[in-house]
């Protein structure tokens, strides 16, 4: 790989890992568009590998307050969502999906920014898991649906719950891609080479955590969700 490409990807991963280490998501948002631009033949596998491995580093130090009940419903729904995402990758226009999902996320962020509180229950968790499975597999951006539901939880619970979700969800998406012959083995080697930059980003996040109040973490997370929706729409119509 061209050293200049490596440098750009490395910088993107440091920033993305720092954002995710602080608010619970963001790595896929920043890494996916850049990787798609520079190394499209490795997508979505490359970002899915990174999204799956990065939570292991988070969970090695933080395992408290994980919402296991919520994960049971959302991960269960992600399985059929993953199957649908694989089908979309192979048969349906991902561009249309990206625009639709991006608009839904934007509307959800606008509604919940100040006024509307979406209840965290079986129905909303299943809907979030299903939607995330589809978009996470087809576009490698699948965090916003569940993150919006968890926005009023403590920052630690948001980080740890999303970490487990990304780890399991990324694995499901990769299994689905490889079982259908859509996987790219070389993406794993590139992901392993880029892992040190994720560690640097996580160190930056740990420094920032003590400086950012809880409410600001929630607003930052919603901002990341909104930005991910904009990126998804832009990628889909470009």
PAVO-840833 format. One line per 5 residues: number of its first residue (from 1); their letters; for each residue x, y, z of C-alpha. Coordinates in steps of 0.25 Angstrom, whole numbers. Layout:
! residues N
NUM = A = X/Y/Z | ...
//
This chain:
! residues 238
1 = XXXXX = 0/0/0 | 5/14/-3 | 11/20/9 | 3/33/7 | -10/25/7
6 = XXXXX = -5/18/20 | -2/32/26 | -16/37/23 | -23/24/28 | -15/24/41
11 = XXXXX = -18/39/44 | -33/36/41 | -33/24/50 | -26/32/62 | -37/42/61
16 = XXXXX = -48/32/59 | -43/24/71 | -42/36/80 | -57/40/76 | -62/26/79
21 = XXXXX = -54/24/92 | -61/37/97 | -75/36/92 | -77/21/88 | -77/22/73
26 = XXXXX = -70/29/62 | -59/20/57 | -67/15/45 | -73/28/42 | -59/34/39
31 = XXXXX = -52/22/34 | -62/17/25 | -63/29/15 | -47/30/15 | -45/15/13
36 = XXXXX = -56/15/2 | -48/26/-5 | -34/21/-4 | -36/6/-4 | -50/2/-9
41 = XXXXX = -46/-12/-12 | -44/-14/3 | -58/-9/7 | -67/-12/15 | -58/-23/21
46 = XXXXX = -46/-14/26 | -55/-5/34 | -63/-16/39 | -50/-23/44 | -46/-10/51
51 = XXXXX = -60/-8/57 | -60/-22/63 | -46/-22/69 | -46/-8/75 | -57/-11/85
56 = XXXXX = -48/-22/91 | -38/-11/95 | -49/-3/101 | -55/-15/109 | -41/-19/114
61 = XXXXX = -42/-7/123 | -57/-4/124 | -67/-15/126 | -77/-8/136 | -91/-4/134
66 = XXXXX = -93/-12/121 | -108/-13/117 | -108/-28/115 | -123/-28/114 | -124/-18/103
71 = XXXXX = -112/-25/96 | -120/-38/96 | -131/-32/88 | -123/-23/79 | -113/-33/75
76 = XXXXX = -124/-44/73 | -130/-34/63 | -117/-31/56 | -116/-46/51 | -127/-44/41
81 = XXXXX = -123/-30/39 | -109/-35/35 | -116/-45/25 | -124/-34/19 | -111/-26/18
86 = XXXXX = -104/-37/11 | -115/-38/1 | -115/-23/-1 | -100/-23/-4 | -102/-34/-15
91 = XXXXX = -116/-30/-21 | -121/-16/-17 | -116/-2/-19 | -108/1/-7 | -109/16/-11
96 = XXXXX = -124/16/-9 | -123/9/5 | -112/19/9 | -121/31/6 | -133/25/13
101 = XXXXX = -126/21/26 | -118/34/26 | -131/42/26 | -137/34/37 | -125/36/46
106 = XXXXX = -125/51/43 | -140/52/47 | -137/43/59 | -126/52/64 | -134/65/62
111 = XXXXX = -146/59/69 | -138/54/81 | -128/66/82 | -137/74/92 | -151/69/92
116 = XXXXX = -154/55/89 | -149/43/98 | -150/30/90 | -153/19/100 | -143/7/101
121 = XXXXX = -152/-5/101 | -153/-18/93 | -159/-12/81 | -149/0/79 | -137/-9/82
126 = XXXXX = -142/-19/72 | -144/-8/62 | -130/-2/65 | -123/-16/63 | -130/-19/50
131 = XXXXX = -127/-6/44 | -113/-6/49 | -111/-20/43 | -115/-15/30 | -107/-3/29
136 = XXXXX = -95/-8/37 | -93/-19/27 | -96/-12/14 | -89/1/18 | -81/-2/30
141 = XXXXX = -88/10/38 | -98/3/47 | -96/10/61 | -106/22/61 | -119/14/63
146 = XXXXX = -115/8/76 | -107/20/80 | -119/29/79 | -127/19/88 | -116/20/99
151 = XXXXX = -113/35/98 | -119/37/112 | -110/26/119 | -97/29/126 | -85/31/117
156 = XXXXX = -79/18/122 | -91/10/119 | -92/16/105 | -78/12/102 | -78/-2/108
161 = XXXXX = -91/-6/103 | -88/-1/89 | -74/-7/90 | -81/-21/92 | -91/-18/81
166 = XXXXX = -80/-14/71 | -72/-26/74 | -83/-36/72 | -89/-28/61 | -76/-27/53
171 = XXXXX = -74/-42/54 | -88/-45/49 | -86/-36/37 | -73/-42/33 | -78/-56/35
176 = XXXXX = -89/-52/25 | -80/-46/15 | -70/-58/15 | -81/-68/15 | -87/-62/2
181 = XXXXX = -73/-60/-5 | -73/-45/-3 | -61/-45/7 | -47/-40/4 | -36/-47/12
186 = XXXXX = -26/-37/10 | -34/-27/18 | -31/-34/30 | -16/-33/28 | -17/-18/26
191 = XXXXX = -26/-16/38 | -16/-23/47 | -5/-14/42 | -14/-2/46 | -17/-6/60
196 = XXXXX = -6/2/67 | -13/15/62 | -26/10/69 | -18/9/82 | -13/23/80
201 = XXXXX = -27/29/78 | -32/22/91 | -21/28/99 | -25/42/94 | -40/38/98
206 = XXXXX = -36/35/112 | -29/48/114 | -42/55/109 | -52/48/117 | -49/55/130
211 = XXXXX = -51/68/123 | -65/66/116 | -78/67/125 | -88/56/123 | -98/65/116
216 = XXXXX = -88/69/106 | -84/54/103 | -99/52/100 | -99/64/90 | -86/60/84
221 = XXXXX = -91/46/82 | -104/52/75 | -95/61/66 | -87/48/62 | -100/41/58
226 = XXXXX = -104/53/50 | -91/54/43 | -91/39/40 | -105/41/34 | -100/53/25
231 = XXXXX = -87/44/21 | -96/33/18 | -105/41/9 | -94/48/2 | -87/35/-1
236 = XXX = -100/29/-6 | -103/41/-16 | -89/44/-21
//
